[in-house]
Amino acid sequence: MHGFVAKSCVAVAISFPAAACAAPHKVMDLRTMTDPAGEFSVSLCTRPSPTGNVPGHAFVVYAHKPPTGNRKVLAIGFTTTSGAAKAALSYNGWLSVADGHLGEERFTHMNENCLVTLVDKKVFDNAWAIAHPFASVPGLATLVWTADYRLAENDCMTFMINVAKTLPSVKVPARGATELPRPYLRRLIEAN
């Protein structure tokens, strides 16, 4: 489905359903019906930096468990390959603009906090469309979305917030101008 690749290490790190989640997680059941295609979830997550000297990172975990078979999980975040210095100078695009792209997460096992939402397939598809805007265009489904990366304006938190806005009943607080991913997610969890 949608080119998902099974990621068992991510599935273990971010276990579903609620009974298996660690204390920093919160689970919201937004489903309105059972679905013959299986179970779907969208998780809004943050993690600390693996180096410890830069702010954390926000990302989204898409998961689908078919009626038979293994859960398929894909974690995606908006990031830059321009380096930490150029990314830091990109704050609101004042001094620099960095190259950005949506990419698969590599560090999802690192103390992530998540707001896990159990959703209907239609809601899942709407959230998936934020990460894969070309999926419905014949011949373009494998394109990776790229854009200018600007801290506090078009960054990992922006991507997570845009996905959150597709989830019904999820209250999405306004982002503070200098707010970092982990404190913002904590406010998002507490608002719901």
C-alpha positions as CSV (number, residue, x, y, z in Angstrom):
1,M,0.0,0.0,0.0
2,H,1.4,3.4,-1.1
3,G,4.9,1.9,-1.3
4,F,5.3,1.2,2.4
5,V,8.3,-0.7,3.4
6,A,8.1,-2.8,6.6
7,K,10.4,-1.4,9.3
8,S,10.5,-3.8,12.1
9,C,12.9,-1.7,14.2
10,V,10.5,1.3,14.0
11,A,7.5,-0.9,14.7
12,V,9.2,-2.2,17.9
13,A,10.2,1.3,19.0
14,I,6.8,2.8,18.4
15,S,4.4,0.0,19.5
16,F,0.7,0.2,18.9
17,P,-1.9,0.0,20.5
18,A,-2.0,2.1,23.6
19,A,-1.2,-0.6,26.1
20,A,2.3,-0.9,24.7
21,C,3.1,2.8,24.6
22,A,5.6,4.4,27.0
23,A,4.5,7.3,29.3
24,P,5.6,10.1,27.0
25,H,3.1,8.9,24.4
26,K,-0.6,9.6,24.2
27,V,-3.0,7.6,22.1
28,M,-6.2,9.1,20.6
29,D,-8.7,6.8,19.0
30,L,-10.3,8.9,16.2
31,R,-11.8,5.9,14.3
32,T,-15.5,6.1,13.4
33,M,-15.7,2.5,11.9
34,T,-13.9,-0.7,11.5
35,D,-12.2,-1.0,8.1
36,P,-11.8,-4.3,6.1
37,A,-8.4,-3.0,5.0
38,G,-7.1,-3.1,8.6
39,E,-5.9,-0.7,11.2
40,F,-4.3,2.7,10.4
41,S,-2.5,5.2,12.6
42,V,-0.7,8.5,12.2
43,S,1.8,9.5,15.0
44,L,3.1,13.0,15.5
45,C,6.6,12.5,17.1
46,T,9.7,14.3,18.3
47,R,13.1,13.0,19.3
48,P,16.3,14.5,20.7
49,S,19.2,15.1,18.3
50,P,21.6,12.1,18.1
51,T,24.5,14.5,18.7
52,G,23.0,16.3,21.6
53,N,24.2,19.7,20.6
54,V,21.4,20.7,18.3
55,P,17.6,21.0,19.0
56,G,15.5,17.9,18.5
57,H,13.5,16.9,15.5
58,A,9.9,16.4,14.6
59,F,8.6,13.7,12.3
60,V,5.5,11.7,11.5
61,V,5.0,7.9,11.6
62,Y,2.5,6.4,9.3
63,A,1.4,2.8,10.1
64,H,-0.9,0.2,8.6
65,K,-1.7,-3.2,9.9
66,P,-3.6,-5.3,7.3
67,P,-6.1,-7.9,8.6
68,T,-3.4,-10.6,7.9
69,G,0.3,-9.9,7.8
70,N,2.7,-7.6,9.5
71,R,2.4,-4.0,10.4
72,K,4.0,-1.6,7.9
73,V,5.5,1.5,9.3
74,L,7.2,4.5,7.7
75,A,8.6,7.5,9.6
76,I,9.1,10.6,7.6
77,G,10.5,14.1,8.5
78,F,11.3,17.3,6.7
79,T,15.0,17.9,7.0
80,T,18.0,19.5,5.3
81,T,21.2,18.2,3.9
82,S,22.8,21.7,4.0
83,G,24.4,21.2,7.4
84,A,23.6,22.4,10.9
85,A,25.2,25.9,10.5
86,K,23.3,26.8,7.3
87,A,20.1,25.4,8.8
88,A,20.5,27.5,12.0
89,L,21.1,30.6,9.8
90,S,17.9,29.9,7.9
91,Y,15.7,31.1,10.8
92,N,12.7,32.7,9.0
93,G,14.9,32.9,5.9
94,W,16.7,36.0,7.2
95,L,20.4,35.0,6.6
96,S,20.2,31.9,4.6
97,V,17.9,29.3,3.0
98,A,18.8,25.7,3.2
99,D,17.9,22.8,0.9
100,G,15.1,20.7,2.4
101,H,13.4,17.4,1.6
102,L,11.1,14.9,3.1
103,G,13.1,11.9,4.1
104,E,12.8,8.6,6.0
105,E,13.8,8.9,9.7
106,R,16.9,7.1,10.9
107,F,16.8,7.8,14.6
108,T,13.2,6.9,15.6
109,H,14.4,4.7,18.4
110,M,15.9,7.6,20.4
111,N,13.5,8.6,23.2
112,E,10.8,9.7,20.9
113,N,7.6,11.2,22.2
114,C,4.5,10.7,20.1
115,L,0.8,11.6,19.9
116,V,-0.5,8.5,18.3
117,T,-3.8,8.8,16.5
118,L,-5.8,5.7,15.4
119,V,-7.6,6.8,12.3
120,D,-9.9,5.7,9.5
121,K,-8.4,5.0,6.1
122,K,-9.7,8.2,4.6
123,V,-8.0,10.3,7.4
124,F,-4.8,8.3,6.9
125,D,-4.9,8.9,3.2
126,N,-5.3,12.7,3.8
127,A,-2.3,12.7,6.2
128,W,-0.3,10.6,3.8
129,A,-1.0,13.1,1.0
130,I,0.9,15.8,2.9
131,A,4.1,13.6,2.7
132,H,3.4,12.3,-0.8
133,P,1.8,15.1,-2.8
134,F,2.6,13.4,-6.1
135,A,1.3,10.0,-5.2
136,S,-1.9,10.4,-7.3
137,V,-0.1,11.7,-10.4
138,P,0.8,8.9,-12.9
139,G,4.5,8.6,-13.3
140,L,5.4,10.9,-10.4
141,A,4.5,8.7,-7.4
142,T,8.2,8.1,-6.5
143,L,9.2,11.8,-6.5
144,V,10.5,13.1,-3.2
145,W,9.0,16.5,-2.1
146,T,11.7,19.2,-1.8
147,A,11.5,22.8,-0.7
148,D,13.5,25.6,0.9
149,Y,14.2,24.8,4.6
150,R,13.7,27.7,6.9
151,L,13.7,27.2,10.7
152,A,10.5,28.5,12.4
153,E,8.8,28.8,9.0
154,N,9.2,25.7,6.8
155,D,10.9,23.0,8.9
156,C,10.3,19.7,10.6
157,M,7.7,21.2,12.9
158,T,5.9,22.8,10.0
159,F,5.6,19.4,8.4
160,M,4.3,17.7,11.6
161,I,1.8,20.6,12.2
162,N,0.5,20.4,8.7
163,V,-0.1,16.7,9.1
164,A,-1.7,17.3,12.5
165,K,-4.2,19.7,10.9
166,T,-5.5,16.8,8.7
167,L,-6.5,14.8,11.8
168,P,-10.1,15.4,12.9
169,S,-10.7,16.5,16.5
170,V,-7.0,17.1,17.1
171,K,-6.4,20.5,18.6
172,V,-3.3,22.0,17.1
173,P,-1.9,24.9,19.2
174,A,-0.2,27.9,17.6
175,R,3.5,27.5,17.4
176,G,5.7,29.9,19.3
177,A,8.3,31.8,17.2
178,T,11.2,30.2,18.9
179,E,9.6,27.0,20.1
180,L,11.6,23.8,19.8
181,P,10.0,20.4,18.6
182,R,9.9,18.6,22.0
183,P,8.2,21.4,24.0
184,Y,5.8,22.0,21.2
185,L,4.8,18.3,21.0
186,R,4.3,18.3,24.8
187,R,1.9,21.2,24.4
188,L,0.1,19.4,21.5
189,I,-0.3,16.3,23.6
190,E,-1.6,18.3,26.6
191,A,-4.1,20.1,24.4
192,N,-5.6,16.8,23.4
